[in-house]
Amino acid sequence: MPGPWKPYNANLIGVTTQHLYGFLQELFGNQGQALRDQLMHANDENQLRIMLGNWGILIPANVNGQPLRIMMVDIQNAGTWQDRNQNPIKPNTDYFYLLTLPPVPSNPNYAGQPGYKDMQAWESAWYHAIVDGYGM
């Protein structure tokens, strides 16, 4: 049945978490805005797949013989991305992967404390690898 797709393999949870952690650590770092901008300016889904694949986030082009579309939401900047060269995703008929770019951790009670962003990256990586809906 088409709809949201989540890459889940119980044997790869640790590896997936490590890859997501590295990605989130960069996203939360000093060059995080540049990474967000680069991802949000991807020309098409294939380029975005390659960019994410460089981080070990592997999104296949097809699921069950049907195309797997990608949508991205950047919470930090309130932006969304879909391949402008294709029709919008139709959730009732298309498989799709939703990549959520979480905001930089900024809780005023913890911001600036050693390890705060690191712990948030681990927490977010684990959450998205194990619990979250349909992608990071």
Beta strands, then each sheet from edge to edge (+ up, - down):
strand 1: 62-63
strand 2: 66-74
strand 3: 79-82
strand 4: 95-101
sheet 1: 1+ 2- 3+
sheet 2: 1+ 2- 4-
end
